[in-house]
Amino acid sequence: MFGLSEIAIILIVIAIVVGIKKLPELTRSAGKSARILKAEAKAMKEEQPDTPPRVIPGETVAPPAPPSPPRQEP
């Protein structure tokens, strides 16, 4: 869709519009966001136990049968 030269031109225009002074602040903010996302993903992964689910002995119930089509009289 876009070639390398088009992407480079778009990035240069963005750098000019945003301003060179703002770029370090933006990259720092993006880095913090990435670190937070990584930490949250790790916490969620640690939250889930690796042990299999506990099975409680008891009566098993079969799933309900699908409804049969109505019969047609000849």
PDB file with one MODEL, atoms N, CA, C and O in Angstrom:
MODEL        1
ATOM      1  N   MET A   1       0.820  -1.171   0.000  1.00  0.00           N
ATOM      2  CA  MET A   1       0.000   0.000   0.000  1.00  0.00           C
ATOM      3  C   MET A   1       0.878   1.253   0.000  1.00  0.00           C
ATOM      4  O   MET A   1       0.782   2.075  -0.912  1.00  0.00           O
ATOM      5  N   PHE A   2       1.722   1.403   1.005  1.00  0.00           N
ATOM      6  CA  PHE A   2       2.653   2.524   1.049  1.00  0.00           C
ATOM      7  C   PHE A   2       4.058   1.996   0.857  1.00  0.00           C
ATOM      8  O   PHE A   2       4.418   0.935   1.367  1.00  0.00           O
ATOM      9  N   GLY A   3       4.838   2.747   0.120  1.00  0.00           N
ATOM     10  CA  GLY A   3       6.234   2.380  -0.048  1.00  0.00           C
ATOM     11  C   GLY A   3       7.068   3.005   1.051  1.00  0.00           C
ATOM     12  O   GLY A   3       6.564   3.761   1.881  1.00  0.00           O
ATOM     13  N   LEU A   4       8.338   2.683   1.046  1.00  0.00           N
ATOM     14  CA  LEU A   4       9.249   3.193   2.068  1.00  0.00           C
ATOM     15  C   LEU A   4       9.380   4.706   1.985  1.00  0.00           C
ATOM     16  O   LEU A   4       9.446   5.376   3.016  1.00  0.00           O
ATOM     17  N   SER A   5       9.419   5.250   0.785  1.00  0.00           N
ATOM     18  CA  SER A   5       9.576   6.703   0.648  1.00  0.00           C
ATOM     19  C   SER A   5       8.342   7.448   1.162  1.00  0.00           C
ATOM     20  O   SER A   5       8.476   8.508   1.772  1.00  0.00           O
ATOM     21  N   GLU A   6       7.142   6.908   0.924  1.00  0.00           N
ATOM     22  CA  GLU A   6       5.938   7.566   1.428  1.00  0.00           C
ATOM     23  C   GLU A   6       5.903   7.563   2.951  1.00  0.00           C
ATOM     24  O   GLU A   6       5.537   8.560   3.573  1.00  0.00           O
ATOM     25  N   ILE A   7       6.280   6.449   3.540  1.00  0.00           N
ATOM     26  CA  ILE A   7       6.302   6.357   5.003  1.00  0.00           C
ATOM     27  C   ILE A   7       7.320   7.336   5.578  1.00  0.00           C
ATOM     28  O   ILE A   7       7.044   7.989   6.584  1.00  0.00           O
ATOM     29  N   ALA A   8       8.497   7.449   4.951  1.00  0.00           N
ATOM     30  CA  ALA A   8       9.516   8.383   5.416  1.00  0.00           C
ATOM     31  C   ALA A   8       9.007   9.818   5.332  1.00  0.00           C
ATOM     32  O   ALA A   8       9.235  10.598   6.257  1.00  0.00           O
ATOM     33  N   ILE A   9       8.336  10.181   4.267  1.00  0.00           N
ATOM     34  CA  ILE A   9       7.794  11.537   4.122  1.00  0.00           C
ATOM     35  C   ILE A   9       6.746  11.810   5.194  1.00  0.00           C
ATOM     36  O   ILE A   9       6.718  12.894   5.778  1.00  0.00           O
ATOM     37  N   ILE A  10       5.883  10.829   5.455  1.00  0.00           N
ATOM     38  CA  ILE A  10       4.861  10.994   6.486  1.00  0.00           C
ATOM     39  C   ILE A  10       5.520  11.201   7.850  1.00  0.00           C
ATOM     40  O   ILE A  10       5.098  12.075   8.607  1.00  0.00           O
ATOM     41  N   LEU A  11       6.539  10.417   8.170  1.00  0.00           N
ATOM     42  CA  LEU A  11       7.231  10.563   9.452  1.00  0.00           C
ATOM     43  C   LEU A  11       7.906  11.921   9.577  1.00  0.00           C
ATOM     44  O   LEU A  11       7.893  12.517  10.654  1.00  0.00           O
ATOM     45  N   ILE A  12       8.494  12.418   8.499  1.00  0.00           N
ATOM     46  CA  ILE A  12       9.141  13.730   8.529  1.00  0.00           C
ATOM     47  C   ILE A  12       8.105  14.824   8.761  1.00  0.00           C
ATOM     48  O   ILE A  12       8.336  15.746   9.543  1.00  0.00           O
ATOM     49  N   VAL A  13       6.977  14.723   8.089  1.00  0.00           N
ATOM     50  CA  VAL A  13       5.914  15.721   8.284  1.00  0.00           C
ATOM     51  C   VAL A  13       5.408  15.687   9.722  1.00  0.00           C
ATOM     52  O   VAL A  13       5.178  16.738  10.320  1.00  0.00           O
ATOM     53  N   ILE A  14       5.234  14.507  10.275  1.00  0.00           N
ATOM     54  CA  ILE A  14       4.785  14.382  11.669  1.00  0.00           C
ATOM     55  C   ILE A  14       5.813  15.007  12.605  1.00  0.00           C
ATOM     56  O   ILE A  14       5.442  15.700  13.553  1.00  0.00           O
ATOM     57  N   ALA A  15       7.102  14.770  12.353  1.00  0.00           N
ATOM     58  CA  ALA A  15       8.152  15.337  13.191  1.00  0.00           C
ATOM     59  C   ALA A  15       8.128  16.861  13.133  1.00  0.00           C
ATOM     60  O   ALA A  15       8.350  17.520  14.148  1.00  0.00           O
ATOM     61  N   ILE A  16       7.866  17.417  11.976  1.00  0.00           N
ATOM     62  CA  ILE A  16       7.815  18.867  11.848  1.00  0.00           C
ATOM     63  C   ILE A  16       6.577  19.419  12.549  1.00  0.00           C
ATOM     64  O   ILE A  16       6.649  20.433  13.244  1.00  0.00           O
ATOM     65  N   VAL A  17       5.449  18.750  12.365  1.00  0.00           N
ATOM     66  CA  VAL A  17       4.198  19.233  12.965  1.00  0.00           C
ATOM     67  C   VAL A  17       4.262  19.139  14.485  1.00  0.00           C
ATOM     68  O   VAL A  17       3.912  20.093  15.180  1.00  0.00           O
ATOM     69  N   VAL A  18       4.699  18.013  14.997  1.00  0.00           N
ATOM     70  CA  VAL A  18       4.738  17.805  16.441  1.00  0.00           C
ATOM     71  C   VAL A  18       5.833  18.660  17.063  1.00  0.00           C
ATOM     72  O   VAL A  18       5.666  19.190  18.161  1.00  0.00           O
ATOM     73  N   GLY A  19       6.916  18.789  16.384  1.00  0.00           N
ATOM     74  CA  GLY A  19       8.019  19.573  16.904  1.00  0.00           C
ATOM     75  C   GLY A  19       9.085  18.680  17.487  1.00  0.00           C
ATOM     76  O   GLY A  19       8.800  17.674  18.136  1.00  0.00           O
ATOM     77  N   ILE A  20      10.289  19.061  17.246  1.00  0.00           N
ATOM     78  CA  ILE A  20      11.426  18.272  17.723  1.00  0.00           C
ATOM     79  C   ILE A  20      11.490  18.261  19.247  1.00  0.00           C
ATOM     80  O   ILE A  20      11.949  17.281  19.834  1.00  0.00           O
ATOM     81  N   LYS A  21      11.037  19.333  19.899  1.00  0.00           N
ATOM     82  CA  LYS A  21      11.086  19.395  21.362  1.00  0.00           C
ATOM     83  C   LYS A  21      10.147  18.391  22.003  1.00  0.00           C
ATOM     84  O   LYS A  21      10.420  17.914  23.105  1.00  0.00           O
ATOM     85  N   LYS A  22       9.049  18.061  21.343  1.00  0.00           N
ATOM     86  CA  LYS A  22       8.049  17.144  21.911  1.00  0.00           C
ATOM     87  C   LYS A  22       8.392  15.674  21.692  1.00  0.00           C
ATOM     88  O   LYS A  22       7.871  14.815  22.404  1.00  0.00           O
ATOM     89  N   LEU A  23       9.244  15.367  20.738  1.00  0.00           N
ATOM     90  CA  LEU A  23       9.518  13.959  20.424  1.00  0.00           C
ATOM     91  C   LEU A  23      10.088  13.175  21.606  1.00  0.00           C
ATOM     92  O   LEU A  23       9.626  12.061  21.855  1.00  0.00           O
ATOM     93  N   PRO A  24      11.080  13.703  22.354  1.00  0.00           N
ATOM     94  CA  PRO A  24      11.564  12.919  23.506  1.00  0.00           C
ATOM     95  C   PRO A  24      10.475  12.653  24.542  1.00  0.00           C
ATOM     96  O   PRO A  24      10.427  11.578  25.139  1.00  0.00           O
ATOM     97  N   GLU A  25       9.606  13.634  24.750  1.00  0.00           N
ATOM     98  CA  GLU A  25       8.506  13.452  25.692  1.00  0.00           C
ATOM     99  C   GLU A  25       7.542  12.373  25.206  1.00  0.00           C
ATOM    100  O   GLU A  25       7.070  11.551  25.991  1.00  0.00           O
ATOM    101  N   LEU A  26       7.256  12.383  23.916  1.00  0.00           N
ATOM    102  CA  LEU A  26       6.355  11.375  23.357  1.00  0.00           C
ATOM    103  C   LEU A  26       6.954   9.974  23.426  1.00  0.00           C
ATOM    104  O   LEU A  26       6.254   9.016  23.756  1.00  0.00           O
ATOM    105  N   THR A  27       8.234   9.847  23.121  1.00  0.00           N
ATOM    106  CA  THR A  27       8.856   8.520  23.188  1.00  0.00           C
ATOM    107  C   THR A  27       8.946   8.029  24.628  1.00  0.00           C
ATOM    108  O   THR A  27       8.796   6.834  24.882  1.00  0.00           O
ATOM    109  N   ARG A  28       9.188   8.933  25.571  1.00  0.00           N
ATOM    110  CA  ARG A  28       9.232   8.559  26.986  1.00  0.00           C
ATOM    111  C   ARG A  28       7.855   8.066  27.421  1.00  0.00           C
ATOM    112  O   ARG A  28       7.745   7.066  28.130  1.00  0.00           O
ATOM    113  N   SER A  29       6.826   8.756  27.002  1.00  0.00           N
ATOM    114  CA  SER A  29       5.468   8.360  27.346  1.00  0.00           C
ATOM    115  C   SER A  29       5.114   7.002  26.735  1.00  0.00           C
ATOM    116  O   SER A  29       4.485   6.167  27.385  1.00  0.00           O
ATOM    117  N   ALA A  30       5.520   6.791  25.495  1.00  0.00           N
ATOM    118  CA  ALA A  30       5.267   5.497  24.846  1.00  0.00           C
ATOM    119  C   ALA A  30       6.017   4.376  25.566  1.00  0.00           C
ATOM    120  O   ALA A  30       5.489   3.274  25.714  1.00  0.00           O
ATOM    121  N   GLY A  31       7.231   4.648  26.008  1.00  0.00           N
ATOM    122  CA  GLY A  31       8.001   3.651  26.752  1.00  0.00           C
ATOM    123  C   GLY A  31       7.336   3.294  28.068  1.00  0.00           C
ATOM    124  O   GLY A  31       7.266   2.121  28.434  1.00  0.00           O
ATOM    125  N   LYS A  32       6.842   4.313  28.790  1.00  0.00           N
ATOM    126  CA  LYS A  32       6.153   4.056  30.055  1.00  0.00           C
ATOM    127  C   LYS A  32       4.894   3.213  29.815  1.00  0.00           C
ATOM    128  O   LYS A  32       4.604   2.283  30.567  1.00  0.00           O
ATOM    129  N   SER A  33       4.162   3.554  28.766  1.00  0.00           N
ATOM    130  CA  SER A  33       2.951   2.794  28.453  1.00  0.00           C
ATOM    131  C   SER A  33       3.275   1.339  28.140  1.00  0.00           C
ATOM    132  O   SER A  33       2.564   0.431  28.571  1.00  0.00           O
ATOM    133  N   ALA A  34       4.347   1.122  27.393  1.00  0.00           N
ATOM    134  CA  ALA A  34       4.745  -0.241  27.051  1.00  0.00           C
ATOM    135  C   ALA A  34       5.147  -1.018  28.301  1.00  0.00           C
ATOM    136  O   ALA A  34       4.815  -2.196  28.433  1.00  0.00           O
ATOM    137  N   ARG A  35       5.864  -0.362  29.222  1.00  0.00           N
ATOM    138  CA  ARG A  35       6.267  -1.031  30.466  1.00  0.00           C
ATOM    139  C   ARG A  35       5.053  -1.386  31.314  1.00  0.00           C
ATOM    140  O   ARG A  35       4.987  -2.476  31.882  1.00  0.00           O
ATOM    141  N   ILE A  36       4.093  -0.467  31.401  1.00  0.00           N
ATOM    142  CA  ILE A  36       2.878  -0.733  32.182  1.00  0.00           C
ATOM    143  C   ILE A  36       2.106  -1.897  31.580  1.00  0.00           C
ATOM    144  O   ILE A  36       1.643  -2.781  32.301  1.00  0.00           O
ATOM    145  N   LEU A  37       1.967  -1.896  30.259  1.00  0.00           N
ATOM    146  CA  LEU A  37       1.258  -2.984  29.584  1.00  0.00           C
ATOM    147  C   LEU A  37       1.945  -4.322  29.823  1.00  0.00           C
ATOM    148  O   LEU A  37       1.282  -5.331  30.062  1.00  0.00           O
ATOM    149  N   LYS A  38       3.266  -4.331  29.758  1.00  0.00           N
ATOM    150  CA  LYS A  38       4.019  -5.562  29.975  1.00  0.00           C
ATOM    151  C   LYS A  38       3.851  -6.051  31.416  1.00  0.00           C
ATOM    152  O   LYS A  38       3.688  -7.249  31.650  1.00  0.00           O
ATOM    153  N   ALA A  39       3.890  -5.127  32.382  1.00  0.00           N
ATOM    154  CA  ALA A  39       3.732  -5.505  33.788  1.00  0.00           C
ATOM    155  C   ALA A  39       2.332  -6.052  34.057  1.00  0.00           C
ATOM    156  O   ALA A  39       2.178  -7.030  34.788  1.00  0.00           O
ATOM    157  N   GLU A  40       1.310  -5.426  33.468  1.00  0.00           N
ATOM    158  CA  GLU A  40      -0.057  -5.908  33.668  1.00  0.00           C
ATOM    159  C   GLU A  40      -0.256  -7.284  33.038  1.00  0.00           C
ATOM    160  O   GLU A  40      -0.927  -8.141  33.613  1.00  0.00           O
ATOM    161  N   ALA A  41       0.320  -7.496  31.866  1.00  0.00           N
ATOM    162  CA  ALA A  41       0.202  -8.801  31.208  1.00  0.00           C
ATOM    163  C   ALA A  41       0.886  -9.885  32.044  1.00  0.00           C
ATOM    164  O   ALA A  41       0.383 -11.002  32.161  1.00  0.00           O
ATOM    165  N   LYS A  42       2.026  -9.543  32.617  1.00  0.00           N
ATOM    166  CA  LYS A  42       2.746 -10.508  33.460  1.00  0.00           C
ATOM    167  C   LYS A  42       1.942 -10.814  34.715  1.00  0.00           C
ATOM    168  O   LYS A  42       1.873 -11.967  35.140  1.00  0.00           O
ATOM    169  N   ALA A  43       1.331  -9.787  35.314  1.00  0.00           N
ATOM    170  CA  ALA A  43       0.529  -9.988  36.521  1.00  0.00           C
ATOM    171  C   ALA A  43      -0.685 -10.863  36.231  1.00  0.00           C
ATOM    172  O   ALA A  43      -1.040 -11.720  37.039  1.00  0.00           O
ATOM    173  N   MET A  44      -1.319 -10.651  35.086  1.00  0.00           N
ATOM    174  CA  MET A  44      -2.476 -11.482  34.739  1.00  0.00           C
ATOM    175  C   MET A  44      -2.060 -12.921  34.492  1.00  0.00           C
ATOM    176  O   MET A  44      -2.783 -13.855  34.838  1.00  0.00           O
ATOM    177  N   LYS A  45      -0.892 -13.095  33.893  1.00  0.00           N
ATOM    178  CA  LYS A  45      -0.414 -14.450  33.628  1.00  0.00           C
ATOM    179  C   LYS A  45      -0.099 -15.171  34.928  1.00  0.00           C
ATOM    180  O   LYS A  45      -0.370 -16.365  35.055  1.00  0.00           O
ATOM    181  N   GLU A  46       0.477 -14.453  35.906  1.00  0.00           N
ATOM    182  CA  GLU A  46       0.803 -15.059  37.193  1.00  0.00           C
ATOM    183  C   GLU A  46      -0.454 -15.332  38.008  1.00  0.00           C
ATOM    184  O   GLU A  46      -0.461 -16.231  38.849  1.00  0.00           O
ATOM    185  N   GLU A  47      -1.512 -14.570  37.769  1.00  0.00           N
ATOM    186  CA  GLU A  47      -2.755 -14.734  38.488  1.00  0.00           C
ATOM    187  C   GLU A  47      -3.432 -16.053  38.165  1.00  0.00           C
ATOM    188  O   GLU A  47      -4.067 -16.650  39.034  1.00  0.00           O
ATOM    189  N   GLN A  48      -3.307 -16.518  36.929  1.00  0.00           N
ATOM    190  CA  GLN A  48      -3.952 -17.749  36.503  1.00  0.00           C
ATOM    191  C   GLN A  48      -3.114 -18.944  36.947  1.00  0.00           C
ATOM    192  O   GLN A  48      -1.951 -19.065  36.561  1.00  0.00           O
ATOM    193  N   PRO A  49      -3.695 -19.821  37.752  1.00  0.00           N
ATOM    194  CA  PRO A  49      -2.924 -20.989  38.209  1.00  0.00           C
ATOM    195  C   PRO A  49      -2.728 -21.997  37.078  1.00  0.00           C
ATOM    196  O   PRO A  49      -3.553 -22.118  36.173  1.00  0.00           O
ATOM    197  N   ASP A  50      -1.618 -22.709  37.161  1.00  0.00           N
ATOM    198  CA  ASP A  50      -1.316 -23.731  36.162  1.00  0.00           C
ATOM    199  C   ASP A  50      -1.924 -25.078  36.529  1.00  0.00           C
ATOM    200  O   ASP A  50      -1.818 -26.035  35.762  1.00  0.00           O
ATOM    201  N   THR A  51      -2.558 -25.162  37.692  1.00  0.00           N
ATOM    202  CA  THR A  51      -3.152 -26.429  38.107  1.00  0.00           C
ATOM    203  C   THR A  51      -4.459 -26.656  37.359  1.00  0.00           C
ATOM    204  O   THR A  51      -5.162 -25.701  37.028  1.00  0.00           O
ATOM    205  N   PRO A  52      -4.784 -27.903  37.095  1.00  0.00           N
ATOM    206  CA  PRO A  52      -6.044 -28.193  36.393  1.00  0.00           C
ATOM    207  C   PRO A  52      -7.232 -27.852  37.290  1.00  0.00           C
ATOM    208  O   PRO A  52      -7.078 -27.804  38.511  1.00  0.00           O
ATOM    209  N   PRO A  53      -8.373 -27.624  36.735  1.00  0.00           N
ATOM    210  CA  PRO A  53      -9.552 -27.300  37.552  1.00  0.00           C
ATOM    211  C   PRO A  53      -9.938 -28.466  38.450  1.00  0.00           C
ATOM    212  O   PRO A  53      -9.762 -29.632  38.097  1.00  0.00           O
ATOM    213  N   ARG A  54     -10.459 -28.129  39.601  1.00  0.00           N
ATOM    214  CA  ARG A  54     -10.852 -29.147  40.564  1.00  0.00           C
ATOM    215  C   ARG A  54     -12.154 -29.789  40.114  1.00  0.00           C
ATOM    216  O   ARG A  54     -13.091 -29.092  39.726  1.00  0.00           O
ATOM    217  N   VAL A  55     -12.217 -31.118  40.164  1.00  0.00           N
ATOM    218  CA  VAL A  55     -13.411 -31.857  39.750  1.00  0.00           C
ATOM    219  C   VAL A  55     -14.170 -32.261  40.999  1.00  0.00           C
ATOM    220  O   VAL A  55     -13.616 -32.878  41.909  1.00  0.00           O
ATOM    221  N   ILE A  56     -15.437 -31.907  41.028  1.00  0.00           N
ATOM    222  CA  ILE A  56     -16.276 -32.271  42.163  1.00  0.00           C
ATOM    223  C   ILE A  56     -17.109 -33.476  41.753  1.00  0.00           C
ATOM    224  O   ILE A  56     -17.877 -33.399  40.793  1.00  0.00           O
ATOM    225  N   PRO A  57     -16.964 -34.611  42.483  1.00  0.00           N
ATOM    226  CA  PRO A  57     -17.736 -35.797  42.109  1.00  0.00           C
ATOM    227  C   PRO A  57     -19.229 -35.544  42.311  1.00  0.00           C
ATOM    228  O   PRO A  57     -19.650 -34.871  43.251  1.00  0.00           O
ATOM    229  N   GLY A  58     -19.985 -36.092  41.422  1.00  0.00           N
ATOM    230  CA  GLY A  58     -21.437 -35.914  41.526  1.00  0.00           C
ATOM    231  C   GLY A  58     -22.110 -36.459  40.291  1.00  0.00           C
ATOM    232  O   GLY A  58     -21.513 -37.194  39.505  1.00  0.00           O
ATOM    233  N   GLU A  59     -23.337 -36.093  40.139  1.00  0.00           N
ATOM    234  CA  GLU A  59     -24.146 -36.578  39.034  1.00  0.00           C
ATOM    235  C   GLU A  59     -23.797 -35.801  37.762  1.00  0.00           C
ATOM    236  O   GLU A  59     -23.652 -34.579  37.782  1.00  0.00           O
ATOM    237  N   THR A  60     -23.668 -36.531  36.666  1.00  0.00           N
ATOM    238  CA  THR A  60     -23.420 -35.858  35.394  1.00  0.00           C
ATOM    239  C   THR A  60     -24.736 -35.679  34.669  1.00  0.00           C
ATOM    240  O   THR A  60     -25.619 -36.533  34.744  1.00  0.00           O
ATOM    241  N   VAL A  61     -24.862 -34.587  33.980  1.00  0.00           N
ATOM    242  CA  VAL A  61     -26.088 -34.277  33.262  1.00  0.00           C
ATOM    243  C   VAL A  61     -25.743 -34.148  31.788  1.00  0.00           C
ATOM    244  O   VAL A  61     -24.834 -33.409  31.412  1.00  0.00           O
ATOM    245  N   ALA A  62     -26.481 -34.877  30.961  1.00  0.00           N
ATOM    246  CA  ALA A  62     -26.249 -34.811  29.521  1.00  0.00           C
ATOM    247  C   ALA A  62     -26.843 -33.518  28.983  1.00  0.00           C
ATOM    248  O   ALA A  62     -27.854 -33.038  29.496  1.00  0.00           O
ATOM    249  N   PRO A  63     -26.226 -32.956  27.959  1.00  0.00           N
ATOM    250  CA  PRO A  63     -26.798 -31.729  27.375  1.00  0.00           C
ATOM    251  C   PRO A  63     -28.145 -32.031  26.732  1.00  0.00           C
ATOM    252  O   PRO A  63     -28.374 -33.148  26.267  1.00  0.00           O
ATOM    253  N   PRO A  64     -29.026 -31.055  26.702  1.00  0.00           N
ATOM    254  CA  PRO A  64     -30.351 -31.313  26.123  1.00  0.00           C
ATOM    255  C   PRO A  64     -30.243 -31.633  24.636  1.00  0.00           C
ATOM    256  O   PRO A  64     -29.381 -31.107  23.932  1.00  0.00           O
ATOM    257  N   ALA A  65     -31.131 -32.500  24.178  1.00  0.00           N
ATOM    258  CA  ALA A  65     -31.140 -32.888  22.768  1.00  0.00           C
ATOM    259  C   ALA A  65     -31.721 -31.757  21.933  1.00  0.00           C
ATOM    260  O   ALA A  65     -32.606 -31.036  22.394  1.00  0.00           O
ATOM    261  N   PRO A  66     -31.230 -31.594  20.704  1.00  0.00           N
ATOM    262  CA  PRO A  66     -31.800 -30.537  19.860  1.00  0.00           C
ATOM    263  C   PRO A  66     -33.247 -30.863  19.514  1.00  0.00           C
ATOM    264  O   PRO A  66     -33.605 -32.038  19.429  1.00  0.00           O
ATOM    265  N   PRO A  67     -34.076 -29.864  19.315  1.00  0.00           N
ATOM    266  CA  PRO A  67     -35.490 -30.139  19.009  1.00  0.00           C
ATOM    267  C   PRO A  67     -35.623 -30.835  17.660  1.00  0.00           C
ATOM    268  O   PRO A  67     -34.920 -30.522  16.700  1.00  0.00           O
ATOM    269  N   SER A  68     -36.546 -31.786  17.620  1.00  0.00           N
ATOM    270  CA  SER A  68     -36.753 -32.519  16.370  1.00  0.00           C
ATOM    271  C   SER A  68     -37.688 -31.716  15.472  1.00  0.00           C
ATOM    272  O   SER A  68     -38.533 -30.966  15.962  1.00  0.00           O
ATOM    273  N   PRO A  69     -37.538 -31.871  14.161  1.00  0.00           N
ATOM    274  CA  PRO A  69     -38.423 -31.133  13.239  1.00  0.00           C
ATOM    275  C   PRO A  69     -39.843 -31.694  13.351  1.00  0.00           C
ATOM    276  O   PRO A  69     -40.026 -32.867  13.675  1.00  0.00           O
ATOM    277  N   PRO A  70     -40.837 -30.857  13.084  1.00  0.00           N
ATOM    278  CA  PRO A  70     -42.240 -31.356  13.175  1.00  0.00           C
ATOM    279  C   PRO A  70     -42.523 -32.418  12.104  1.00  0.00           C
ATOM    280  O   PRO A  70     -42.008 -32.361  10.988  1.00  0.00           O
ATOM    281  N   ARG A  71     -43.347 -33.372  12.483  1.00  0.00           N
ATOM    282  CA  ARG A  71     -43.681 -34.447  11.546  1.00  0.00           C
ATOM    283  C   ARG A  71     -44.755 -33.975  10.575  1.00  0.00           C
ATOM    284  O   ARG A  71     -45.670 -33.236  10.940  1.00  0.00           O
ATOM    285  N   GLN A  72     -44.619 -34.421   9.330  1.00  0.00           N
ATOM    286  CA  GLN A  72     -45.620 -34.069   8.320  1.00  0.00           C
ATOM    287  C   GLN A  72     -46.508 -35.280   8.062  1.00  0.00           C
ATOM    288  O   GLN A  72     -46.020 -36.397   7.888  1.00  0.00           O
ATOM    289  N   GLU A  73     -47.778 -35.052   8.041  1.00  0.00           N
ATOM    290  CA  GLU A  73     -48.727 -36.125   7.787  1.00  0.00           C
ATOM    291  C   GLU A  73     -48.842 -36.344   6.290  1.00  0.00           C
ATOM    292  O   GLU A  73     -48.933 -35.369   5.544  1.00  0.00           O
ATOM    293  N   PRO A  74     -48.842 -37.625   5.805  1.00  0.00           N
ATOM    294  CA  PRO A  74     -48.972 -37.878   4.361  1.00  0.00           C
ATOM    295  C   PRO A  74     -50.360 -37.746   3.833  1.00  0.00           C
ATOM    296  O   PRO A  74     -50.587 -37.936   2.638  1.00  0.00           O
TER     297      PRO A  74
ENDMDL
END
